[in-house]
Amino acid sequence: MSTAVTPTPDTTRGWQAMLLSAWRQNIIYLGFVAIFVVFAVTLYDKGFLAPNNLLNIVRQTAMIAIMAVAMTFVLSAGEIDLSIGAVAGLASVTTAMAMDVGGPFLGIAAGIATGFAVGFCNSTLTTRIGIPSFLTTLAMMGIARGVAMWVSGTAAIPILERGYSFYFGGGKIGTVPVLLLWMLLFGIVGHLVLRRTSFGRRVLATGGNETAARYSGVDTRSIKMWVLVMSSVAAAFAGMLYAGRLQSGRFQLGEGDELSVIAAAVLGGTSLFGGAGTVVGTIVGALMIGLINNGLILMGLEFSQQLIARGAIIIIAVAISQQRK
C-alpha cells in the first residue's frame, strides 16, 4: 500500500527559490534566444539570417566583447572604468603613428604601452590617492580623447601594413573572421582566470566585501590596481583591432563604447555593486547588444532611435543587476 507524500510549505518555498534562482542566472541566455528568434522571423526577408550578416554581427561585437571581459573584472572588484572608449581611440592613433615610423612591431608595442600608461594613471589615482574610480576614469575619458585629437590633428592616420590589418581585424581564416578568434581567446582566458585562479577569487572577494577580504589577507588595493590596468590594456587592444579593421587610427574610434561594454557585462550577470561576475554571460551580453543594434538597423531606425534603445538596455541591465543581488 503506497502512501502519498504531501509537499510541506518549506519544500514548496525551496523549489520556488531554486526555480527563481535558475531563472535569474539563465535569463541572459533565454533573452538572447528570444531576441534572435523574433528578429529571425520579422527580418527574414531583409537578410537577417544571411551568413554574411551574422558574421557582421560578430565583427561589430568583437571589440565590445573584449573590453567587456576586462570590465567584468573591474565591476566584480567593485570599481568602474568609463575611459575605455577614449582609450581605444587613443591607442588606435598611437598604433598607427608608431607603425608609420617603425613598422608593425613598434605599432603594436605603442598601442599596448598606451593601455598600460592610462591604466597605471587610473589605478594610481584610484588606489593610492583615493579618488573614486568613477571620477578618475571620467576625467581620463576627456584627457585620452583630447590627447588623441591633439597628436592626430583630428585626422585619420592610415595603416598600410597589410599583415597587421589581416591579423588585427580585417582578416579571415577560411570563413571565420579573425575578430571572432580574438574574442574567443579573450573570453576563454578571462573565464579561466576569473573562475579557476586565486586571482579571480580575490577579485570577487574584494568586490563582495572589501573589509572582510582585507582581513582575510587579500591585498585589495593591488587587486583594484591590476583590474584597472587590465581594463585599459584590453581597451587599447580593442582600439588596435578597430584600427586594423578600418586600416586607420582615428580618435573617434571607441566613442560611446563604454555604455555598451558596461551594459554587456551587467546583462551577462556581473553585478554593478561588485562580488559577482561571469565572463561567459558577458560575451553573450555583448552579442545580444550587437544583435539588437543589427536588428534595429535592418528595421530602418535612425541613429537617434538606436541610441534610445541602447539607453533602455542600460536601464534593463541595472534592474537585472539589482534583482541578482
Helices and strands as residue ranges (DSSP letters): H 9-42, G 44-46, H 51-76, H 84-102, H 104-124, I 125-129, H 133-152, E 157-158, H 162-165, I 166-170, E 172-173, E 176-177, H 178-196, H 198-208, H 210-215, H 220-246, E 248-249, H 257-267, H 279-298, H 303-324
